[in-house]
Amino acid sequence: MPKKKVAAKPAKETKPKGRTTLATSEILTRTEVPEATLGSDADKRRKLKEFAASMNKDRRVVAMADEAPNVYELRRPTGVIQLDSHIGGGFPAGGLSVISGPDNAGKTWLCLRAMAMHQRLYGPKSCLAFAIAEGAFDYKRAINAGLVIPVPDEMLQEWNQERLNLGLPAYTQEEVLYFKRKIGEFTILRGHTGEELMNVVLEAVKANIFGIIAVDSLSILLPEADEEKDVGETPRRAGNANLMTDFIKKYTPYTSGLHERNETSVIGIMQVRANAAKADAGHLAKYLKDWAVTGAYATRHGKLVDVTVWDGSPLKKTVNGQQVIYGKPFYWKIEKGKAGCHDNVQGETEFRYDIPHGHDDIWALITTGTRLGVFVEERGKIKIYHPVTKQETDLGGFNSFPALGRAIAADFEFELQLRYYILAAQGVQCLYRPLS
């Protein structure tokens, strides 16, 4: 009987002789900072603490620098390793990020991919919310993006009838159970007006139980004052901008540490509008996009990461002598980068129609890791090199990258460690799970 293959993990690193490795909490507990190293006058510090105590009656509005940490080291990865490396490992926890772009560019798909990665990272503890402003929630699209969420019985009956109408057999019990699976909790947020929906989002942030709250989309939100107006009477741009400005003013205190540590990430999706500047650009028009990102000024200042995405010409391949479209390029540009990343960084990958979830995350890991020298093929064996220590780890005799890919697919913790290695090779350090 052939031996069952077990997914290999990197070998344990050897500790340097004469040194003891301590846990982070243990290091901080044992480290005492002498008062003299604080770099401030003792009397001034005493008066400052008295001032803080007098102000912090209802909530903590004044804090010393060593008492006001942010949560941005914790990231929400998309699974697209090339993009994650550009945004500091993923979207920052405890803040607002925005994905903008034209129709069918992949905005919602990218957001759903980040939510699917959250499920993989946290398992039963994952708690997600999707605030829907554009019609009803699309279960098929969410499942295709990799989310594991239970489908309502009414929809399953409709899907089953569609199969029967096509002459296909009804769902088996196993298939029904597949559509009833779930990882953690997934909640749908709704509202009759833009104000009502964003107030629900604010309360969800305040509850501090969600890892990610998606809003699809910020651009379509209709203010209550415009709800009863006829089409053509609504000053859309101004009304939406005022609504978003009000939201940002109320949202910021919940994630600033005034109340408690809040790791809720809000990911908003925004549409784009026609680029009016292109008509007046003359011979430079060909270098400008047909669209421009919109949004209230408060949103521009309130967001930590702003990613613009767009697609390109269809990708084709020849199958049985015929040209077949199998995908499209997926481009991005970081328009704004705070909390550990930079703006004006561009990248691309492939969005595939012929594979699950639209993107081959594992092969992207292997190709990126190989380019960065994390994975090296030597004497017919695949080895991994730690990006910082350069220590070599034998992966247990894998003789091909496809074999390595199968091992990664079988062990998520192995995949996660390799993601950290690839990010570290590009100078990116982050956490995907909180320390506590």
JODA-V205281 format. One line per field, one symbol per residue. phi: phi as a letter, one per 40 degrees, with the letter a starting at -180 (. if undefined). burial: + if it has 16 or more other ideal C-beta (glycine too) atoms within 10 Angstrom, else -. Layout:
# JODA-V205281
phi=???
burial=???
This chain:
# JODA-V205281
phi=.ccccbccbdcccccccgbbcbcdcccccccbccdcccgaccccccccccccccccccaccbacdcbbccbcccbbccgccccdccbghicccgabbbbbiccgchccdccccccccccccbfdccbbbbcbbbgcccccccccchcbbccdddcccccccdccccgcccdccccccccbcabgbbbbbbacbccccccccccccccfbccbbcbbbcccdbcdccccccdhcccdcccccccccccccccddcbcgcbacbcccbbcbbcbbdcccccbcgccdccbccbbcbhcccccccccbbbcbabbcdcbacbfgbcbcbiacbbaaccabbfgabcfbbaaabcbcbbdggacccccccccccccgcbbcbfgbcbbbccbcgccbccggcbacdccccccccacccdccccccccccbgbbabbbccc
burial=------++-+-----------------------------------------------------------+++++++++++++++++++++++++++++++++--++++++++++++++++++---++++++++---+++--++-+++++-+----+---+----------+-------+---++-+--+-+-+++-++-+++-+++---++++++++++++++--+-------+----++++++-+++--+--++-++---+++++++++++-----+------------+-++++-++--++++++++++---------------++-++++++++++++---+---++++----++++++-+++-++--+-++------+-++-+-----+-++-+--+-+++-++--+--+++-++++++++--+-+-+----
